[in-house]
Amino acid sequence: MAEIMAAGAIDYRLEPLEREETLALQVLGILHEVLARPGLSEEAKDGLRRLIEAHRDHPERALLEHLCCLRTAAGS
């Protein structure tokens, strides 16, 4: 069973780059929607814009950091 799981993990890493590009495009769409909606404060939107700029090649990192910031702010 462990051999099958290990093989599956390797196969996952070998998926085509096209999937990653599709994921990046989907995340960019999500980020665009977040910025377009009125529910987020301008301060939070500015922070998100900075994260997007800081992670130009990896928008998923920008989204993750944004969500972590929101979670931290909600907890304080």
PDB file of N, CA, C, O and CB in Angstrom:
ATOM      1  N   MET A   1       0.825  -1.190   0.000  1.00  0.00           N
ATOM      2  CA  MET A   1       0.000   0.000   0.000  1.00  0.00           C
ATOM      3  C   MET A   1       0.869   1.254   0.000  1.00  0.00           C
ATOM      4  O   MET A   1       0.567   2.211  -0.713  1.00  0.00           O
ATOM      5  CB  MET A   1      -0.938  -0.002   1.205  1.00  0.00           C
ATOM      6  N   ALA A   2       1.934   1.262   0.783  1.00  0.00           N
ATOM      7  CA  ALA A   2       2.819   2.427   0.849  1.00  0.00           C
ATOM      8  C   ALA A   2       3.455   2.699  -0.507  1.00  0.00           C
ATOM      9  O   ALA A   2       3.655   3.855  -0.883  1.00  0.00           O
ATOM     10  CB  ALA A   2       3.909   2.219   1.912  1.00  0.00           C
ATOM     11  N   GLU A   3       3.777   1.622  -1.252  1.00  0.00           N
ATOM     12  CA  GLU A   3       4.371   1.798  -2.575  1.00  0.00           C
ATOM     13  C   GLU A   3       3.391   2.471  -3.523  1.00  0.00           C
ATOM     14  O   GLU A   3       3.787   3.307  -4.335  1.00  0.00           O
ATOM     15  CB  GLU A   3       4.816   0.450  -3.147  1.00  0.00           C
ATOM     16  N   ILE A   4       2.123   2.116  -3.426  1.00  0.00           N
ATOM     17  CA  ILE A   4       1.108   2.725  -4.283  1.00  0.00           C
ATOM     18  C   ILE A   4       0.952   4.200  -3.944  1.00  0.00           C
ATOM     19  O   ILE A   4       0.852   5.037  -4.841  1.00  0.00           O
ATOM     20  CB  ILE A   4      -0.241   1.994  -4.138  1.00  0.00           C
ATOM     21  N   MET A   5       0.929   4.522  -2.665  1.00  0.00           N
ATOM     22  CA  MET A   5       0.801   5.916  -2.257  1.00  0.00           C
ATOM     23  C   MET A   5       1.996   6.724  -2.721  1.00  0.00           C
ATOM     24  O   MET A   5       1.834   7.849  -3.194  1.00  0.00           O
ATOM     25  CB  MET A   5       0.651   6.021  -0.744  1.00  0.00           C
ATOM     26  N   ALA A   6       3.198   6.170  -2.594  1.00  0.00           N
ATOM     27  CA  ALA A   6       4.399   6.876  -3.026  1.00  0.00           C
ATOM     28  C   ALA A   6       4.371   7.106  -4.526  1.00  0.00           C
ATOM     29  O   ALA A   6       4.733   8.186  -4.994  1.00  0.00           O
ATOM     30  CB  ALA A   6       5.656   6.097  -2.633  1.00  0.00           C
ATOM     31  N   ALA A   7       3.949   6.109  -5.283  1.00  0.00           N
ATOM     32  CA  ALA A   7       3.866   6.259  -6.735  1.00  0.00           C
ATOM     33  C   ALA A   7       2.852   7.329  -7.102  1.00  0.00           C
ATOM     34  O   ALA A   7       3.090   8.119  -8.016  1.00  0.00           O
ATOM     35  CB  ALA A   7       3.493   4.925  -7.397  1.00  0.00           C
ATOM     36  N   GLY A   8       1.735   7.366  -6.408  1.00  0.00           N
ATOM     37  CA  GLY A   8       0.724   8.393  -6.671  1.00  0.00           C
ATOM     38  C   GLY A   8       1.242   9.784  -6.388  1.00  0.00           C
ATOM     39  O   GLY A   8       0.929  10.727  -7.114  1.00  0.00           O
ATOM     40  N   ALA A   9       2.035   9.921  -5.336  1.00  0.00           N
ATOM     41  CA  ALA A   9       2.603  11.227  -5.011  1.00  0.00           C
ATOM     42  C   ALA A   9       3.559  11.685  -6.102  1.00  0.00           C
ATOM     43  O   ALA A   9       3.593  12.868  -6.443  1.00  0.00           O
ATOM     44  CB  ALA A   9       3.326  11.180  -3.661  1.00  0.00           C
ATOM     45  N   ILE A  10       4.328  10.765  -6.647  1.00  0.00           N
ATOM     46  CA  ILE A  10       5.260  11.107  -7.722  1.00  0.00           C
ATOM     47  C   ILE A  10       4.483  11.471  -8.986  1.00  0.00           C
ATOM     48  O   ILE A  10       4.816  12.450  -9.654  1.00  0.00           O
ATOM     49  CB  ILE A  10       6.233   9.930  -8.001  1.00  0.00           C
ATOM     50  N   ASP A  11       3.459  10.699  -9.318  1.00  0.00           N
ATOM     51  CA  ASP A  11       2.647  10.987 -10.498  1.00  0.00           C
ATOM     52  C   ASP A  11       2.035  12.378 -10.409  1.00  0.00           C
ATOM     53  O   ASP A  11       1.960  13.093 -11.409  1.00  0.00           O
ATOM     54  CB  ASP A  11       1.546   9.936 -10.661  1.00  0.00           C
ATOM     55  N   TYR A  12       1.601  12.758  -9.223  1.00  0.00           N
ATOM     56  CA  TYR A  12       1.001  14.078  -9.034  1.00  0.00           C
ATOM     57  C   TYR A  12       1.993  15.181  -9.396  1.00  0.00           C
ATOM     58  O   TYR A  12       1.612  16.168 -10.026  1.00  0.00           O
ATOM     59  CB  TYR A  12       0.524  14.250  -7.583  1.00  0.00           C
ATOM     60  N   ARG A  13       3.239  15.031  -9.012  1.00  0.00           N
ATOM     61  CA  ARG A  13       4.259  16.046  -9.293  1.00  0.00           C
ATOM     62  C   ARG A  13       4.606  16.114 -10.770  1.00  0.00           C
ATOM     63  O   ARG A  13       5.143  17.120 -11.232  1.00  0.00           O
ATOM     64  CB  ARG A  13       5.514  15.764  -8.488  1.00  0.00           C
ATOM     65  N   LEU A  14       4.314  15.081 -11.502  1.00  0.00           N
ATOM     66  CA  LEU A  14       4.669  15.032 -12.912  1.00  0.00           C
ATOM     67  C   LEU A  14       3.547  15.508 -13.827  1.00  0.00           C
ATOM     68  O   LEU A  14       3.669  15.428 -15.049  1.00  0.00           O
ATOM     69  CB  LEU A  14       5.060  13.635 -13.284  1.00  0.00           C
ATOM     70  N   GLU A  15       2.442  16.011 -13.239  1.00  0.00           N
ATOM     71  CA  GLU A  15       1.349  16.501 -14.077  1.00  0.00           C
ATOM     72  C   GLU A  15       1.835  17.669 -14.923  1.00  0.00           C
ATOM     73  O   GLU A  15       2.768  18.371 -14.532  1.00  0.00           O
ATOM     74  CB  GLU A  15       0.135  16.923 -13.213  1.00  0.00           C
ATOM     75  N   PRO A  16       1.222  17.880 -16.060  1.00  0.00           N
ATOM     76  CA  PRO A  16       1.680  18.928 -16.973  1.00  0.00           C
ATOM     77  C   PRO A  16       1.607  20.320 -16.370  1.00  0.00           C
ATOM     78  O   PRO A  16       0.773  20.608 -15.512  1.00  0.00           O
ATOM     79  CB  PRO A  16       0.871  18.893 -18.235  1.00  0.00           C
ATOM     80  N   LEU A  17       2.493  21.161 -16.837  1.00  0.00           N
ATOM     81  CA  LEU A  17       2.544  22.545 -16.388  1.00  0.00           C
ATOM     82  C   LEU A  17       1.237  23.263 -16.705  1.00  0.00           C
ATOM     83  O   LEU A  17       0.873  24.221 -16.023  1.00  0.00           O
ATOM     84  CB  LEU A  17       3.724  23.275 -17.036  1.00  0.00           C
ATOM     85  N   GLU A  18       0.533  22.807 -17.731  1.00  0.00           N
ATOM     86  CA  GLU A  18      -0.722  23.433 -18.115  1.00  0.00           C
ATOM     87  C   GLU A  18      -1.694  23.506 -16.945  1.00  0.00           C
ATOM     88  O   GLU A  18      -2.422  24.488 -16.803  1.00  0.00           O
ATOM     89  CB  GLU A  18      -1.353  22.675 -19.268  1.00  0.00           C
ATOM     90  N   ARG A  19      -1.708  22.491 -16.122  1.00  0.00           N
ATOM     91  CA  ARG A  19      -2.612  22.505 -14.967  1.00  0.00           C
ATOM     92  C   ARG A  19      -2.243  23.628 -14.018  1.00  0.00           C
ATOM     93  O   ARG A  19      -3.126  24.301 -13.486  1.00  0.00           O
ATOM     94  CB  ARG A  19      -2.579  21.157 -14.230  1.00  0.00           C
ATOM     95  N   GLU A  20      -0.957  23.844 -13.794  1.00  0.00           N
ATOM     96  CA  GLU A  20      -0.512  24.919 -12.918  1.00  0.00           C
ATOM     97  C   GLU A  20      -0.916  26.270 -13.495  1.00  0.00           C
ATOM     98  O   GLU A  20      -1.332  27.162 -12.756  1.00  0.00           O
ATOM     99  CB  GLU A  20       1.010  24.857 -12.712  1.00  0.00           C
ATOM    100  N   GLU A  21      -0.797  26.424 -14.808  1.00  0.00           N
ATOM    101  CA  GLU A  21      -1.196  27.673 -15.431  1.00  0.00           C
ATOM    102  C   GLU A  21      -2.695  27.885 -15.269  1.00  0.00           C
ATOM    103  O   GLU A  21      -3.148  29.004 -15.028  1.00  0.00           O
ATOM    104  CB  GLU A  21      -0.807  27.685 -16.913  1.00  0.00           C
ATOM    105  N   THR A  22      -3.456  26.814 -15.402  1.00  0.00           N
ATOM    106  CA  THR A  22      -4.894  26.909 -15.222  1.00  0.00           C
ATOM    107  C   THR A  22      -5.217  27.298 -13.787  1.00  0.00           C
ATOM    108  O   THR A  22      -6.087  28.137 -13.551  1.00  0.00           O
ATOM    109  CB  THR A  22      -5.574  25.583 -15.588  1.00  0.00           C
ATOM    110  N   LEU A  23      -4.532  26.702 -12.837  1.00  0.00           N
ATOM    111  CA  LEU A  23      -4.730  27.046 -11.434  1.00  0.00           C
ATOM    112  C   LEU A  23      -4.411  28.515 -11.209  1.00  0.00           C
ATOM    113  O   LEU A  23      -5.168  29.218 -10.539  1.00  0.00           O
ATOM    114  CB  LEU A  23      -3.859  26.161 -10.526  1.00  0.00           C
ATOM    115  N   ALA A  24      -3.299  28.984 -11.761  1.00  0.00           N
ATOM    116  CA  ALA A  24      -2.914  30.390 -11.599  1.00  0.00           C
ATOM    117  C   ALA A  24      -3.990  31.303 -12.176  1.00  0.00           C
ATOM    118  O   ALA A  24      -4.319  32.328 -11.578  1.00  0.00           O
ATOM    119  CB  ALA A  24      -1.555  30.668 -12.281  1.00  0.00           C
ATOM    120  N   LEU A  25      -4.540  30.942 -13.332  1.00  0.00           N
ATOM    121  CA  LEU A  25      -5.590  31.763 -13.932  1.00  0.00           C
ATOM    122  C   LEU A  25      -6.856  31.753 -13.075  1.00  0.00           C
ATOM    123  O   LEU A  25      -7.527  32.776 -12.940  1.00  0.00           O
ATOM    124  CB  LEU A  25      -5.908  31.268 -15.348  1.00  0.00           C
ATOM    125  N   GLN A  26      -7.175  30.611 -12.505  1.00  0.00           N
ATOM    126  CA  GLN A  26      -8.338  30.533 -11.627  1.00  0.00           C
ATOM    127  C   GLN A  26      -8.141  31.388 -10.386  1.00  0.00           C
ATOM    128  O   GLN A  26      -9.061  32.084  -9.955  1.00  0.00           O
ATOM    129  CB  GLN A  26      -8.611  29.084 -11.229  1.00  0.00           C
ATOM    130  N   VAL A  27      -6.955  31.339  -9.817  1.00  0.00           N
ATOM    131  CA  VAL A  27      -6.665  32.134  -8.626  1.00  0.00           C
ATOM    132  C   VAL A  27      -6.705  33.620  -8.970  1.00  0.00           C
ATOM    133  O   VAL A  27      -7.225  34.419  -8.190  1.00  0.00           O
ATOM    134  CB  VAL A  27      -5.287  31.752  -8.033  1.00  0.00           C
ATOM    135  N   LEU A  28      -6.170  33.997 -10.114  1.00  0.00           N
ATOM    136  CA  LEU A  28      -6.244  35.403 -10.529  1.00  0.00           C
ATOM    137  C   LEU A  28      -7.694  35.849 -10.666  1.00  0.00           C
ATOM    138  O   LEU A  28      -8.033  36.976 -10.308  1.00  0.00           O
ATOM    139  CB  LEU A  28      -5.497  35.616 -11.860  1.00  0.00           C
ATOM    140  N   GLY A  29      -8.548  34.977 -11.179  1.00  0.00           N
ATOM    141  CA  GLY A  29      -9.973  35.293 -11.263  1.00  0.00           C
ATOM    142  C   GLY A  29     -10.594  35.506  -9.893  1.00  0.00           C
ATOM    143  O   GLY A  29     -11.392  36.423  -9.698  1.00  0.00           O
ATOM    144  N   ILE A  30     -10.225  34.659  -8.949  1.00  0.00           N
ATOM    145  CA  ILE A  30     -10.714  34.804  -7.573  1.00  0.00           C
ATOM    146  C   ILE A  30     -10.243  36.123  -6.985  1.00  0.00           C
ATOM    147  O   ILE A  30     -11.024  36.846  -6.366  1.00  0.00           O
ATOM    148  CB  ILE A  30     -10.238  33.627  -6.694  1.00  0.00           C
ATOM    149  N   LEU A  31      -8.970  36.437  -7.177  1.00  0.00           N
ATOM    150  CA  LEU A  31      -8.424  37.688  -6.647  1.00  0.00           C
ATOM    151  C   LEU A  31      -9.136  38.894  -7.254  1.00  0.00           C
ATOM    152  O   LEU A  31      -9.431  39.864  -6.556  1.00  0.00           O
ATOM    153  CB  LEU A  31      -6.913  37.773  -6.922  1.00  0.00           C
ATOM    154  N   HIS A  32      -9.408  38.829  -8.535  1.00  0.00           N
ATOM    155  CA  HIS A  32     -10.113  39.914  -9.206  1.00  0.00           C
ATOM    156  C   HIS A  32     -11.510  40.093  -8.593  1.00  0.00           C
ATOM    157  O   HIS A  32     -11.945  41.217  -8.339  1.00  0.00           O
ATOM    158  CB  HIS A  32     -10.217  39.634 -10.728  1.00  0.00           C
ATOM    159  N   GLU A  33     -12.194  38.987  -8.362  1.00  0.00           N
ATOM    160  CA  GLU A  33     -13.526  39.042  -7.749  1.00  0.00           C
ATOM    161  C   GLU A  33     -13.460  39.641  -6.347  1.00  0.00           C
ATOM    162  O   GLU A  33     -14.307  40.453  -5.975  1.00  0.00           O
ATOM    163  CB  GLU A  33     -14.149  37.637  -7.692  1.00  0.00           C
ATOM    164  N   VAL A  34     -12.463  39.244  -5.577  1.00  0.00           N
ATOM    165  CA  VAL A  34     -12.314  39.768  -4.215  1.00  0.00           C
ATOM    166  C   VAL A  34     -12.122  41.281  -4.250  1.00  0.00           C
ATOM    167  O   VAL A  34     -12.729  42.009  -3.465  1.00  0.00           O
ATOM    168  CB  VAL A  34     -11.122  39.093  -3.494  1.00  0.00           C
ATOM    169  N   LEU A  35     -11.281  41.744  -5.159  1.00  0.00           N
ATOM    170  CA  LEU A  35     -11.019  43.183  -5.255  1.00  0.00           C
ATOM    171  C   LEU A  35     -12.228  43.955  -5.783  1.00  0.00           C
ATOM    172  O   LEU A  35     -12.389  45.132  -5.462  1.00  0.00           O
ATOM    173  CB  LEU A  35      -9.817  43.435  -6.157  1.00  0.00           C
ATOM    174  N   ALA A  36     -13.061  43.327  -6.568  1.00  0.00           N
ATOM    175  CA  ALA A  36     -14.207  44.010  -7.171  1.00  0.00           C
ATOM    176  C   ALA A  36     -15.409  44.119  -6.215  1.00  0.00           C
ATOM    177  O   ALA A  36     -16.267  44.981  -6.402  1.00  0.00           O
ATOM    178  CB  ALA A  36     -14.625  43.278  -8.435  1.00  0.00           C
ATOM    179  N   ARG A  37     -15.472  43.279  -5.229  1.00  0.00           N
ATOM    180  CA  ARG A  37     -16.637  43.279  -4.340  1.00  0.00           C
ATOM    181  C   ARG A  37     -16.511  44.346  -3.252  1.00  0.00           C
ATOM    182  O   ARG A  37     -15.406  44.673  -2.819  1.00  0.00           O
ATOM    183  CB  ARG A  37     -16.814  41.897  -3.698  1.00  0.00           C
ATOM    184  N   PRO A  38     -17.639  44.880  -2.819  1.00  0.00           N
ATOM    185  CA  PRO A  38     -17.612  45.965  -1.832  1.00  0.00           C
ATOM    186  C   PRO A  38     -17.398  45.519  -0.386  1.00  0.00           C
ATOM    187  O   PRO A  38     -17.176  46.374   0.472  1.00  0.00           O
ATOM    188  CB  PRO A  38     -18.883  46.721  -1.910  1.00  0.00           C
ATOM    189  N   GLY A  39     -17.454  44.238  -0.078  1.00  0.00           N
ATOM    190  CA  GLY A  39     -17.391  43.774   1.303  1.00  0.00           C
ATOM    191  C   GLY A  39     -16.042  43.898   1.989  1.00  0.00           C
ATOM    192  O   GLY A  39     -15.966  43.785   3.212  1.00  0.00           O
ATOM    193  N   LEU A  40     -14.983  44.127   1.236  1.00  0.00           N
ATOM    194  CA  LEU A  40     -13.638  44.194   1.795  1.00  0.00           C
ATOM    195  C   LEU A  40     -13.218  45.651   1.952  1.00  0.00           C
ATOM    196  O   LEU A  40     -13.446  46.458   1.050  1.00  0.00           O
ATOM    197  CB  LEU A  40     -12.632  43.430   0.902  1.00  0.00           C
ATOM    198  N   SER A  41     -12.613  45.998   3.077  1.00  0.00           N
ATOM    199  CA  SER A  41     -12.185  47.380   3.299  1.00  0.00           C
ATOM    200  C   SER A  41     -11.105  47.776   2.300  1.00  0.00           C
ATOM    201  O   SER A  41     -10.399  46.922   1.765  1.00  0.00           O
ATOM    202  CB  SER A  41     -11.671  47.562   4.736  1.00  0.00           C
ATOM    203  N   GLU A  42     -10.985  49.052   2.059  1.00  0.00           N
ATOM    204  CA  GLU A  42      -9.957  49.547   1.131  1.00  0.00           C
ATOM    205  C   GLU A  42      -8.555  49.220   1.649  1.00  0.00           C
ATOM    206  O   GLU A  42      -7.645  48.961   0.862  1.00  0.00           O
ATOM    207  CB  GLU A  42     -10.104  51.073   0.923  1.00  0.00           C
ATOM    208  N   GLU A  43      -8.384  49.233   2.948  1.00  0.00           N
ATOM    209  CA  GLU A  43      -7.093  48.873   3.544  1.00  0.00           C
ATOM    210  C   GLU A  43      -6.736  47.421   3.226  1.00  0.00           C
ATOM    211  O   GLU A  43      -5.597  47.115   2.873  1.00  0.00           O
ATOM    212  CB  GLU A  43      -7.123  49.091   5.072  1.00  0.00           C
ATOM    213  N   ALA A  44      -7.712  46.541   3.355  1.00  0.00           N
ATOM    214  CA  ALA A  44      -7.490  45.126   3.047  1.00  0.00           C
ATOM    215  C   ALA A  44      -7.234  44.937   1.552  1.00  0.00           C
ATOM    216  O   ALA A  44      -6.385  44.135   1.162  1.00  0.00           O
ATOM    217  CB  ALA A  44      -8.702  44.277   3.493  1.00  0.00           C
ATOM    218  N   LYS A  45      -7.965  45.675   0.720  1.00  0.00           N
ATOM    219  CA  LYS A  45      -7.758  45.591  -0.728  1.00  0.00           C
ATOM    220  C   LYS A  45      -6.358  46.070  -1.106  1.00  0.00           C
ATOM    221  O   LYS A  45      -5.707  45.471  -1.962  1.00  0.00           O
ATOM    222  CB  LYS A  45      -8.820  46.422  -1.473  1.00  0.00           C
ATOM    223  N   ASP A  46      -5.896  47.139  -0.474  1.00  0.00           N
ATOM    224  CA  ASP A  46      -4.535  47.621  -0.744  1.00  0.00           C
ATOM    225  C   ASP A  46      -3.503  46.577  -0.330  1.00  0.00           C
ATOM    226  O   ASP A  46      -2.514  46.364  -1.033  1.00  0.00           O
ATOM    227  CB  ASP A  46      -4.271  48.951  -0.003  1.00  0.00           C
ATOM    228  N   GLY A  47      -3.729  45.934   0.799  1.00  0.00           N
ATOM    229  CA  GLY A  47      -2.834  44.874   1.241  1.00  0.00           C
ATOM    230  C   GLY A  47      -2.811  43.714   0.258  1.00  0.00           C
ATOM    231  O   GLY A  47      -1.753  43.158  -0.038  1.00  0.00           O
ATOM    232  N   LEU A  48      -3.979  43.356  -0.242  1.00  0.00           N
ATOM    233  CA  LEU A  48      -4.064  42.282  -1.226  1.00  0.00           C
ATOM    234  C   LEU A  48      -3.340  42.667  -2.505  1.00  0.00           C
ATOM    235  O   LEU A  48      -2.637  41.842  -3.088  1.00  0.00           O
ATOM    236  CB  LEU A  48      -5.524  41.943  -1.528  1.00  0.00           C
ATOM    237  N   ARG A  49      -3.500  43.899  -2.948  1.00  0.00           N
ATOM    238  CA  ARG A  49      -2.785  44.357  -4.149  1.00  0.00           C
ATOM    239  C   ARG A  49      -1.270  44.250  -3.955  1.00  0.00           C
ATOM    240  O   ARG A  49      -0.548  43.859  -4.873  1.00  0.00           O
ATOM    241  CB  ARG A  49      -3.175  45.816  -4.486  1.00  0.00           C
ATOM    242  N   ARG A  50      -0.797  44.598  -2.767  1.00  0.00           N
ATOM    243  CA  ARG A  50       0.650  44.482  -2.484  1.00  0.00           C
ATOM    244  C   ARG A  50       1.094  43.018  -2.532  1.00  0.00           C
ATOM    245  O   ARG A  50       2.169  42.708  -3.045  1.00  0.00           O
ATOM    246  CB  ARG A  50       0.988  45.095  -1.094  1.00  0.00           C
ATOM    247  N   LEU A  51       0.269  42.132  -2.001  1.00  0.00           N
ATOM    248  CA  LEU A  51       0.600  40.701  -2.036  1.00  0.00           C
ATOM    249  C   LEU A  51       0.624  40.182  -3.468  1.00  0.00           C
ATOM    250  O   LEU A  51       1.496  39.393  -3.833  1.00  0.00           O
ATOM    251  CB  LEU A  51      -0.409  39.893  -1.201  1.00  0.00           C
ATOM    252  N   ILE A  52      -0.320  40.619  -4.269  1.00  0.00           N
ATOM    253  CA  ILE A  52      -0.353  40.195  -5.676  1.00  0.00           C
ATOM    254  C   ILE A  52       0.910  40.660  -6.384  1.00  0.00           C
ATOM    255  O   ILE A  52       1.506  39.909  -7.157  1.00  0.00           O
ATOM    256  CB  ILE A  52      -1.610  40.753  -6.395  1.00  0.00           C
ATOM    257  N   GLU A  53       1.312  41.874  -6.126  1.00  0.00           N
ATOM    258  CA  GLU A  53       2.532  42.415  -6.739  1.00  0.00           C
ATOM    259  C   GLU A  53       3.769  41.654  -6.245  1.00  0.00           C
ATOM    260  O   GLU A  53       4.683  41.378  -7.023  1.00  0.00           O
ATOM    261  CB  GLU A  53       2.672  43.926  -6.424  1.00  0.00           C
ATOM    262  N   ALA A  54       3.794  41.323  -4.971  1.00  0.00           N
ATOM    263  CA  ALA A  54       4.950  40.622  -4.398  1.00  0.00           C
ATOM    264  C   ALA A  54       5.066  39.184  -4.905  1.00  0.00           C
ATOM    265  O   ALA A  54       6.157  38.614  -4.918  1.00  0.00           O
ATOM    266  CB  ALA A  54       4.855  40.621  -2.876  1.00  0.00           C
ATOM    267  N   HIS A  55       3.953  38.607  -5.318  1.00  0.00           N
ATOM    268  CA  HIS A  55       3.930  37.211  -5.764  1.00  0.00           C
ATOM    269  C   HIS A  55       3.397  37.117  -7.195  1.00  0.00           C
ATOM    270  O   HIS A  55       2.504  36.318  -7.477  1.00  0.00           O
ATOM    271  CB  HIS A  55       3.067  36.349  -4.811  1.00  0.00           C
ATOM    272  N   ARG A  56       3.930  37.911  -8.069  1.00  0.00           N
ATOM    273  CA  ARG A  56       3.451  37.975  -9.458  1.00  0.00           C
ATOM    274  C   ARG A  56       3.371  36.612 -10.136  1.00  0.00           C
ATOM    275  O   ARG A  56       2.411  36.330 -10.853  1.00  0.00           O
ATOM    276  CB  ARG A  56       4.351  38.873 -10.264  1.00  0.00           C
ATOM    277  N   ASP A  57       4.355  35.782  -9.917  1.00  0.00           N
ATOM    278  CA  ASP A  57       4.404  34.478 -10.579  1.00  0.00           C
ATOM    279  C   ASP A  57       3.647  33.390  -9.827  1.00  0.00           C
ATOM    280  O   ASP A  57       3.490  32.278 -10.331  1.00  0.00           O
ATOM    281  CB  ASP A  57       5.832  34.054 -10.757  1.00  0.00           C
ATOM    282  N   HIS A  58       3.187  33.702  -8.641  1.00  0.00           N
ATOM    283  CA  HIS A  58       2.489  32.703  -7.817  1.00  0.00           C
ATOM    284  C   HIS A  58       1.291  33.348  -7.121  1.00  0.00           C
ATOM    285  O   HIS A  58       1.330  33.584  -5.913  1.00  0.00           O
ATOM    286  CB  HIS A  58       3.455  32.079  -6.766  1.00  0.00           C
ATOM    287  N   PRO A  59       0.232  33.633  -7.874  1.00  0.00           N
ATOM    288  CA  PRO A  59      -0.921  34.301  -7.258  1.00  0.00           C
ATOM    289  C   PRO A  59      -1.552  33.487  -6.134  1.00  0.00           C
ATOM    290  O   PRO A  59      -2.197  34.047  -5.247  1.00  0.00           O
ATOM    291  CB  PRO A  59      -1.963  34.591  -8.308  1.00  0.00           C
ATOM    292  N   GLU A  60      -1.368  32.171  -6.167  1.00  0.00           N
ATOM    293  CA  GLU A  60      -1.922  31.350  -5.088  1.00  0.00           C
ATOM    294  C   GLU A  60      -1.277  31.687  -3.749  1.00  0.00           C
ATOM    295  O   GLU A  60      -1.925  31.578  -2.708  1.00  0.00           O
ATOM    296  CB  GLU A  60      -1.733  29.865  -5.399  1.00  0.00           C
ATOM    297  N   ARG A  61      -0.022  32.092  -3.763  1.00  0.00           N
ATOM    298  CA  ARG A  61       0.643  32.509  -2.523  1.00  0.00           C
ATOM    299  C   ARG A  61       0.038  33.809  -2.011  1.00  0.00           C
ATOM    300  O   ARG A  61      -0.162  33.980  -0.809  1.00  0.00           O
ATOM    301  CB  ARG A  61       2.163  32.680  -2.747  1.00  0.00           C
ATOM    302  N   ALA A  62      -0.252  34.723  -2.935  1.00  0.00           N
ATOM    303  CA  ALA A  62      -0.879  35.989  -2.550  1.00  0.00           C
ATOM    304  C   ALA A  62      -2.237  35.727  -1.905  1.00  0.00           C
ATOM    305  O   ALA A  62      -2.565  36.319  -0.877  1.00  0.00           O
ATOM    306  CB  ALA A  62      -1.035  36.918  -3.778  1.00  0.00           C
ATOM    307  N   LEU A  63      -3.024  34.841  -2.508  1.00  0.00           N
ATOM    308  CA  LEU A  63      -4.338  34.517  -1.958  1.00  0.00           C
ATOM    309  C   LEU A  63      -4.207  33.867  -0.582  1.00  0.00           C
ATOM    310  O   LEU A  63      -4.945  34.213   0.341  1.00  0.00           O
ATOM    311  CB  LEU A  63      -5.105  33.589  -2.913  1.00  0.00           C
ATOM    312  N   LEU A  64      -3.287  32.945  -0.443  1.00  0.00           N
ATOM    313  CA  LEU A  64      -3.085  32.272   0.841  1.00  0.00           C
ATOM    314  C   LEU A  64      -2.672  33.269   1.923  1.00  0.00           C
ATOM    315  O   LEU A  64      -3.218  33.244   3.026  1.00  0.00           O
ATOM    316  CB  LEU A  64      -2.023  31.169   0.705  1.00  0.00           C
ATOM    317  N   GLU A  65      -1.722  34.138   1.619  1.00  0.00           N
ATOM    318  CA  GLU A  65      -1.292  35.134   2.610  1.00  0.00           C
ATOM    319  C   GLU A  65      -2.437  36.077   2.972  1.00  0.00           C
ATOM    320  O   GLU A  65      -2.597  36.456   4.132  1.00  0.00           O
ATOM    321  CB  GLU A  65      -0.095  35.942   2.076  1.00  0.00           C
ATOM    322  N   HIS A  66      -3.229  36.451   1.967  1.00  0.00           N
ATOM    323  CA  HIS A  66      -4.379  37.326   2.209  1.00  0.00           C
ATOM    324  C   HIS A  66      -5.352  36.655   3.166  1.00  0.00           C
ATOM    325  O   HIS A  66      -5.814  37.279   4.121  1.00  0.00           O
ATOM    326  CB  HIS A  66      -5.088  37.680   0.883  1.00  0.00           C
ATOM    327  N   LEU A  67      -5.665  35.394   2.918  1.00  0.00           N
ATOM    328  CA  LEU A  67      -6.586  34.673   3.784  1.00  0.00           C
ATOM    329  C   LEU A  67      -6.034  34.539   5.205  1.00  0.00           C
ATOM    330  O   LEU A  67      -6.773  34.638   6.185  1.00  0.00           O
ATOM    331  CB  LEU A  67      -6.878  33.296   3.202  1.00  0.00           C
ATOM    332  N   CYS A  68      -4.734  34.312   5.296  1.00  0.00           N
ATOM    333  CA  CYS A  68      -4.105  34.229   6.634  1.00  0.00           C
ATOM    334  C   CYS A  68      -4.198  35.560   7.364  1.00  0.00           C
ATOM    335  O   CYS A  68      -4.449  35.595   8.568  1.00  0.00           O
ATOM    336  CB  CYS A  68      -2.624  33.803   6.516  1.00  0.00           C
ATOM    337  N   CYS A  69      -3.997  36.655   6.638  1.00  0.00           N
ATOM    338  CA  CYS A  69      -4.105  37.992   7.244  1.00  0.00           C
ATOM    339  C   CYS A  69      -5.526  38.249   7.745  1.00  0.00           C
ATOM    340  O   CYS A  69      -5.723  38.790   8.833  1.00  0.00           O
ATOM    341  CB  CYS A  69      -3.698  39.083   6.227  1.00  0.00           C
ATOM    342  N   LEU A  70      -6.516  37.853   6.935  1.00  0.00           N
ATOM    343  CA  LEU A  70      -7.911  38.043   7.341  1.00  0.00           C
ATOM    344  C   LEU A  70      -8.228  37.211   8.582  1.00  0.00           C
ATOM    345  O   LEU A  70      -8.926  37.664   9.489  1.00  0.00           O
ATOM    346  CB  LEU A  70      -8.867  37.666   6.189  1.00  0.00           C
ATOM    347  N   ARG A  71      -7.709  36.002   8.605  1.00  0.00           N
ATOM    348  CA  ARG A  71      -7.964  35.120   9.750  1.00  0.00           C
ATOM    349  C   ARG A  71      -7.328  35.696  11.018  1.00  0.00           C
ATOM    350  O   ARG A  71      -7.931  35.665  12.091  1.00  0.00           O
ATOM    351  CB  ARG A  71      -7.417  33.694   9.474  1.00  0.00           C
ATOM    352  N   THR A  72      -6.117  36.218  10.888  1.00  0.00           N
ATOM    353  CA  THR A  72      -5.428  36.821  12.027  1.00  0.00           C
ATOM    354  C   THR A  72      -6.181  38.054  12.515  1.00  0.00           C
ATOM    355  O   THR A  72      -6.354  38.249  13.718  1.00  0.00           O
ATOM    356  CB  THR A  72      -3.983  37.194  11.651  1.00  0.00           C
ATOM    357  N   ALA A  73      -6.628  38.886  11.570  1.00  0.00           N
ATOM    358  CA  ALA A  73      -7.362  40.097  11.936  1.00  0.00           C
ATOM    359  C   ALA A  73      -8.691  39.752  12.616  1.00  0.00           C
ATOM    360  O   ALA A  73      -9.107  40.445  13.545  1.00  0.00           O
ATOM    361  CB  ALA A  73      -7.615  40.964  10.691  1.00  0.00           C
ATOM    362  N   ALA A  74      -9.346  38.707  12.170  1.00  0.00           N
ATOM    363  CA  ALA A  74     -10.626  38.310  12.753  1.00  0.00           C
ATOM    364  C   ALA A  74     -10.434  37.775  14.173  1.00  0.00           C
ATOM    365  O   ALA A  74     -11.329  37.888  15.010  1.00  0.00           O
ATOM    366  CB  ALA A  74     -11.310  37.250  11.873  1.00  0.00           C
ATOM    367  N   GLY A  75      -9.273  37.197  14.435  1.00  0.00           N
ATOM    368  CA  GLY A  75      -8.999  36.625  15.747  1.00  0.00           C
ATOM    369  C   GLY A  75      -8.560  37.643  16.778  1.00  0.00           C
ATOM    370  O   GLY A  75      -8.561  37.358  17.975  1.00  0.00           O
ATOM    371  N   SER A  76      -8.184  38.827  16.323  1.00  0.00           N
ATOM    372  CA  SER A  76      -7.689  39.826  17.283  1.00  0.00           C
ATOM    373  C   SER A  76      -8.759  40.759  17.776  1.00  0.00           C
ATOM    374  O   SER A  76      -8.481  41.645  18.585  1.00  0.00           O
ATOM    375  CB  SER A  76      -6.593  40.630  16.670  1.00  0.00           C
TER     376      SER A  76
END
